[in-house]
Amino acid sequence: MRERIARRPAVLALLCAVALLVVALAVEVVPRLTRENEALTSTPVPSGRAPATLELQARQTACIDEIAFDREGEVLQLLVDLGEPLPAPPLRVALRAPGYSDVIRVTPAREHALDLPVAAPRRAALGSICVTNEGRRPTRLAATADPRVLQRTRTRIDGGEPVPIAFLASFRRREPTTLLASVGTTVDRVATFNALGPWALWLLLPLIAGGVPFLVLRSFYVAVRDDTDDDRRDA
């Protein structure tokens, strides 16, 4: 058996490639998939390259649309600039999507990230986040004016025309998670923006995970075999 393999360089090269792939999976891929990381699930409005500030006057409401909600978005983070004077005005935060809604009322205690526990939807959906200043003083939200971010979402003040700015928002889980445990959330999120249903993506996932390495190894084997055949003919 060993002599037969040794006489076929293409087979030997393929076995070496498979061994290297297995080692890479064991050393790099599997630990990355199972390592606990910060439980950030999505960043609908990232900071981008143009940081800005959105000021909300008393009783004003700012809404951003085309926000992707998923089942693991259990904490909404907003960045609030309290300014002066204190105390800060109370805020009403409303999340809405087809078949889903949640409302949180909070009075920021200090200038920093505002972490708001929210009820996650039963399935991924597109909706909006609205922040209302229910106080008598203006308040400010950290925002972005990056055109790339504004291509994906629009901001309206009191239902008016879109403005060239969007307040920052991100979702995370309450507890740390792994990349492997987040596969379901990723599939649901992709299905939200795709005509294919989640079931179709679940069928494609193993085909991609197994098919890509198979095609790479097969191409490698064919290339080595053809080179070996050419060398034999030249000899």
Secondary structure as a PSIPRED ss2 file (coil, helix, strand):
# PSIPRED VFORMAT (PSIPRED V4.0)

   1 M C   1.000  0.000  0.000
   2 R H   0.000  1.000  0.000
   3 E H   0.000  1.000  0.000
   4 R H   0.000  1.000  0.000
   5 I H   0.000  1.000  0.000
   6 A H   0.000  1.000  0.000
   7 R C   1.000  0.000  0.000
   8 R C   1.000  0.000  0.000
   9 P H   0.000  1.000  0.000
  10 A H   0.000  1.000  0.000
  11 V H   0.000  1.000  0.000
  12 L H   0.000  1.000  0.000
  13 A H   0.000  1.000  0.000
  14 L H   0.000  1.000  0.000
  15 L H   0.000  1.000  0.000
  16 C H   0.000  1.000  0.000
  17 A H   0.000  1.000  0.000
  18 V H   0.000  1.000  0.000
  19 A H   0.000  1.000  0.000
  20 L H   0.000  1.000  0.000
  21 L H   0.000  1.000  0.000
  22 V H   0.000  1.000  0.000
  23 V H   0.000  1.000  0.000
  24 A H   0.000  1.000  0.000
  25 L H   0.000  1.000  0.000
  26 A H   0.000  1.000  0.000
  27 V H   0.000  1.000  0.000
  28 E H   0.000  1.000  0.000
  29 V H   0.000  1.000  0.000
  30 V H   0.000  1.000  0.000
  31 P H   0.000  1.000  0.000
  32 R H   0.000  1.000  0.000
  33 L H   0.000  1.000  0.000
  34 T H   0.000  1.000  0.000
  35 R C   1.000  0.000  0.000
  36 E E   0.000  0.000  1.000
  37 N E   0.000  0.000  1.000
  38 E C   1.000  0.000  0.000
  39 A C   1.000  0.000  0.000
  40 L E   0.000  0.000  1.000
  41 T E   0.000  0.000  1.000
  42 S E   0.000  0.000  1.000
  43 T E   0.000  0.000  1.000
  44 P E   0.000  0.000  1.000
  45 V E   0.000  0.000  1.000
  46 P C   1.000  0.000  0.000
  47 S C   1.000  0.000  0.000
  48 G C   1.000  0.000  0.000
  49 R C   1.000  0.000  0.000
  50 A C   1.000  0.000  0.000
  51 P E   0.000  0.000  1.000
  52 A E   0.000  0.000  1.000
  53 T E   0.000  0.000  1.000
  54 L E   0.000  0.000  1.000
  55 E E   0.000  0.000  1.000
  56 L E   0.000  0.000  1.000
  57 Q C   1.000  0.000  0.000
  58 A C   1.000  0.000  0.000
  59 R C   1.000  0.000  0.000
  60 Q C   1.000  0.000  0.000
  61 T E   0.000  0.000  1.000
  62 A E   0.000  0.000  1.000
  63 C E   0.000  0.000  1.000
  64 I E   0.000  0.000  1.000
  65 D E   0.000  0.000  1.000
  66 E E   0.000  0.000  1.000
  67 I E   0.000  0.000  1.000
  68 A E   0.000  0.000  1.000
  69 F E   0.000  0.000  1.000
  70 D C   1.000  0.000  0.000
  71 R C   1.000  0.000  0.000
  72 E C   1.000  0.000  0.000
  73 G C   1.000  0.000  0.000
  74 E C   1.000  0.000  0.000
  75 V E   0.000  0.000  1.000
  76 L E   0.000  0.000  1.000
  77 Q E   0.000  0.000  1.000
  78 L E   0.000  0.000  1.000
  79 L E   0.000  0.000  1.000
  80 V E   0.000  0.000  1.000
  81 D E   0.000  0.000  1.000
  82 L C   1.000  0.000  0.000
  83 G C   1.000  0.000  0.000
  84 E C   1.000  0.000  0.000
  85 P C   1.000  0.000  0.000
  86 L C   1.000  0.000  0.000
  87 P C   1.000  0.000  0.000
  88 A C   1.000  0.000  0.000
  89 P C   1.000  0.000  0.000
  90 P C   1.000  0.000  0.000
  91 L E   0.000  0.000  1.000
  92 R E   0.000  0.000  1.000
  93 V E   0.000  0.000  1.000
  94 A E   0.000  0.000  1.000
  95 L E   0.000  0.000  1.000
  96 R E   0.000  0.000  1.000
  97 A E   0.000  0.000  1.000
  98 P C   1.000  0.000  0.000
  99 G C   1.000  0.000  0.000
 100 Y E   0.000  0.000  1.000
 101 S E   0.000  0.000  1.000
 102 D E   0.000  0.000  1.000
 103 V E   0.000  0.000  1.000
 104 I E   0.000  0.000  1.000
 105 R E   0.000  0.000  1.000
 106 V E   0.000  0.000  1.000
 107 T C   1.000  0.000  0.000
 108 P C   1.000  0.000  0.000
 109 A C   1.000  0.000  0.000
 110 R C   1.000  0.000  0.000
 111 E C   1.000  0.000  0.000
 112 H E   0.000  0.000  1.000
 113 A E   0.000  0.000  1.000
 114 L E   0.000  0.000  1.000
 115 D E   0.000  0.000  1.000
 116 L E   0.000  0.000  1.000
 117 P E   0.000  0.000  1.000
 118 V C   1.000  0.000  0.000
 119 A C   1.000  0.000  0.000
 120 A C   1.000  0.000  0.000
 121 P C   1.000  0.000  0.000
 122 R C   1.000  0.000  0.000
 123 R C   1.000  0.000  0.000
 124 A C   1.000  0.000  0.000
 125 A E   0.000  0.000  1.000
 126 L E   0.000  0.000  1.000
 127 G E   0.000  0.000  1.000
 128 S E   0.000  0.000  1.000
 129 I E   0.000  0.000  1.000
 130 C E   0.000  0.000  1.000
 131 V E   0.000  0.000  1.000
 132 T E   0.000  0.000  1.000
 133 N E   0.000  0.000  1.000
 134 E C   1.000  0.000  0.000
 135 G C   1.000  0.000  0.000
 136 R C   1.000  0.000  0.000
 137 R C   1.000  0.000  0.000
 138 P C   1.000  0.000  0.000
 139 T E   0.000  0.000  1.000
 140 R E   0.000  0.000  1.000
 141 L E   0.000  0.000  1.000
 142 A E   0.000  0.000  1.000
 143 A E   0.000  0.000  1.000
 144 T E   0.000  0.000  1.000
 145 A C   1.000  0.000  0.000
 146 D C   1.000  0.000  0.000
 147 P H   0.000  1.000  0.000
 148 R H   0.000  1.000  0.000
 149 V H   0.000  1.000  0.000
 150 L H   0.000  1.000  0.000
 151 Q C   1.000  0.000  0.000
 152 R C   1.000  0.000  0.000
 153 T C   1.000  0.000  0.000
 154 R C   1.000  0.000  0.000
 155 T E   0.000  0.000  1.000
 156 R E   0.000  0.000  1.000
 157 I E   0.000  0.000  1.000
 158 D C   1.000  0.000  0.000
 159 G C   1.000  0.000  0.000
 160 G C   1.000  0.000  0.000
 161 E C   1.000  0.000  0.000
 162 P E   0.000  0.000  1.000
 163 V E   0.000  0.000  1.000
 164 P C   1.000  0.000  0.000
 165 I C   1.000  0.000  0.000
 166 A E   0.000  0.000  1.000
 167 F E   0.000  0.000  1.000
 168 L C   1.000  0.000  0.000
 169 A E   0.000  0.000  1.000
 170 S E   0.000  0.000  1.000
 171 F E   0.000  0.000  1.000
 172 R E   0.000  0.000  1.000
 173 R C   1.000  0.000  0.000
 174 R C   1.000  0.000  0.000
 175 E C   1.000  0.000  0.000
 176 P C   1.000  0.000  0.000
 177 T E   0.000  0.000  1.000
 178 T E   0.000  0.000  1.000
 179 L C   1.000  0.000  0.000
 180 L C   1.000  0.000  0.000
 181 A C   1.000  0.000  0.000
 182 S C   1.000  0.000  0.000
 183 V H   0.000  1.000  0.000
 184 G H   0.000  1.000  0.000
 185 T H   0.000  1.000  0.000
 186 T H   0.000  1.000  0.000
 187 V H   0.000  1.000  0.000
 188 D H   0.000  1.000  0.000
 189 R H   0.000  1.000  0.000
 190 V H   0.000  1.000  0.000
 191 A H   0.000  1.000  0.000
 192 T H   0.000  1.000  0.000
 193 F C   1.000  0.000  0.000
 194 N C   1.000  0.000  0.000
 195 A C   1.000  0.000  0.000
 196 L C   1.000  0.000  0.000
 197 G C   1.000  0.000  0.000
 198 P H   0.000  1.000  0.000
 199 W H   0.000  1.000  0.000
 200 A H   0.000  1.000  0.000
 201 L H   0.000  1.000  0.000
 202 W H   0.000  1.000  0.000
 203 L H   0.000  1.000  0.000
 204 L H   0.000  1.000  0.000
 205 L H   0.000  1.000  0.000
 206 P H   0.000  1.000  0.000
 207 L H   0.000  1.000  0.000
 208 I H   0.000  1.000  0.000
 209 A H   0.000  1.000  0.000
 210 G H   0.000  1.000  0.000
 211 G H   0.000  1.000  0.000
 212 V H   0.000  1.000  0.000
 213 P H   0.000  1.000  0.000
 214 F H   0.000  1.000  0.000
 215 L H   0.000  1.000  0.000
 216 V H   0.000  1.000  0.000
 217 L H   0.000  1.000  0.000
 218 R H   0.000  1.000  0.000
 219 S H   0.000  1.000  0.000
 220 F H   0.000  1.000  0.000
 221 Y H   0.000  1.000  0.000
 222 V H   0.000  1.000  0.000
 223 A H   0.000  1.000  0.000
 224 V H   0.000  1.000  0.000
 225 R H   0.000  1.000  0.000
 226 D H   0.000  1.000  0.000
 227 D H   0.000  1.000  0.000
 228 T H   0.000  1.000  0.000
 229 D H   0.000  1.000  0.000
 230 D H   0.000  1.000  0.000
 231 D H   0.000  1.000  0.000
 232 R H   0.000  1.000  0.000
 233 R H   0.000  1.000  0.000
 234 D H   0.000  1.000  0.000
 235 A C   1.000  0.000  0.000
